[in-house]
Amino acid sequence: MINNKTLQKDAKVGEPLFEELAFKHFAKKYNISKEEILGLAEKKKDLDKSIPLSILKNTKLSSLESIVKFLRENKKLSYNIIGNCLNRNPKTLAVTYAVSRRKMSEKFSKDADKDDQRIPFVAFSDNLSVLESICVYLKSCNHTYVEIAHIIDKDQRTVWTVCKRAEIKLKRKNSEI
């Protein structure tokens, strides 16, 4: 039988073994089954529970700034609701929003919300950065590093680095459980 340390050593982002580790982590921490997790993933198409990836192509703002600005201005959500959706502190999000308004005063277009490519709120983890959560989600959808880089308008080497950093964090988190 394969032990947990062997699984952690061989796990890579976007591979079935990585996904199994993620399922085990959520099963232990939140007492939720794989089927329940997959059921939540099916609901990702609900537009009110996801973010269009097109807003991340903005070169003026960071990923978190873009998301907070979009949710605050276009969706009219409070900082508490945004914080719950992204697993972040609402006070930090208020500061992030203020910074994003200084960097980019205009709102995102209303067409941004019509984007087919979206990331669900359930993809955001409290122990991963926003960019790490986005990259891990896209990698788990079987996108290559080049495709992810194109989708979020980052260099493919940056995407690779972010995925590897997330992989290390998830392995460390799974070993603590």
N, C-alpha and C positions, 0 to 999 in steps of 0.2 A: 504494500500500500504506500502511496506517496504521502509524505508528511508535509506539513504546512511550510516549513523552511525551504523545502525543495520547490514548492509552488511559488513562493515569493522570489526565489533566486531566478527562476526562469520566466517570470511574468513580464510582459511588455505591453505598453499601452496599445489598445485596439485589437489585441489578440484574444481569443476565447479564454485563455488562462487568466488574463488580466480581468476580464469580465467576471469570471467565476470568483476571483478574489474580492472584487467589488461587491458581488452579491453576498458573499460570506460576511463581509464587513457590515453591510446594511442589515443583514439578518441578525447578527449578534447585537449590534448597537441599537437598532430600532425595532427589533422583534417583527420583522416583515419578511415575507417569503419572496422567492424569486418570481413567482407568478404575480404577486401583488406589485412588485417593482415593474414587471413587464406591462401590467395593466396600467400603471401610472404612465409609462412611456407611450402607451397607445393614445393617451389623452393629450399628448404633446401638441397635437394639431389644433387644439383649442387656442384660438388666437389671443384670448385674454390671459393665458397662462404661458406665454412665450414672448420672445423678443426677436424682431427681424434682424437677420445678420447684416443687412445692408447698412445699418447705422454704424457698424464697426469700421466701415471703409473711410470714415472721416479721419483725415490726417491731422486735424487741429486738436482732437481730444483723445484721451486714453480710452481703453475699452470700458472701464467703470464709469468714467465721465460721460461717455456717449450713452450708456445704458440708463444712468440716473437721469440725465437730461431728457432723454426720450420718454421715460416713464413719468417723469414729473410734468413735462410740458405737453406732450401729446396724449398721454393716458390720464393725466390729472390725478395721479396717485400720491398719497401722503408718504412722508419719509418712513413712517412705521410700516406701512404696507410694502413699500419697496424693500425695506430692511428684512421683512419676513420672507419676501420672494427670493432675495439674493443671499440670505443668511449673513447679513451685515448689520452693523450698528447704525441706527437711524441718525445719530448725531454726526457720525463720520460722513454719511451720505449727504447731509445738509451742507457740510463744508465742501464736499466733492461737487455738488450742484452749483454752489456759489463760484467755485473755480471754473467750472465748465461754462457758466454764463459770461465770465470775463473773457474766456478764450474764444467763445463763439456765441454771439448775441442772438443770431437768428435761430428759429426753431427748425427741427427736421421737417421735411416735406410730409404731407399727409399720405403721399404715395409710399413712403417708407414702410408703413404698416401693412401694405398689400404684398410685401415680399413673401415668396413661397418658402425660402430657406429661413428657418427659425430655430431658435434654441429655447427649450423649455426651462422654466424656473427650477424644476427638480434637478437640473444638471449642475446647478451652482452649489458647491460644497463649502462648508465653513472652514475646512482646513486647507483649501486650495485658493489661490488667487483667482480673480475673475478671468483673466486670460488663460490660466491653467485649466479652469473649469470648461471654458469654451473649447480649447484645443483638445482636451480629453474627450469631451462629448463628440466633437467632429471626428476624432480618430476612432471612437467606438462605432461611428456610423460608416466605417470603412473608407474614409477619405485618406488620401496620401498627404504627406507633409506639403507637397507642392500645391495640391488642391486647397488645403486648409489655408496656406499662405495667400493664395489668390482670393479666397472667400473673405478673409479678415484683413487683407491688405497689409500683410507683414512679410518679412523675408522668410524663406523656408528654413533657414538656419535658426532663426529666432523661434519658429514653431517647433523645430526638433528639440531645441534646448528647453523650451517650456514644457513639452511633453515628457522629456526625461526627468525634469525637476518634479513634475507632478507624480510620475511613476515612483520616484524615490520617496516622496511624501506619503503616498498611498501604501507603499510597502512598510514604511515605518509605522504608520497608523494601524495597519493590520497586525503587525508584530506585537503591538501594545495590547491588543484585545485578547 
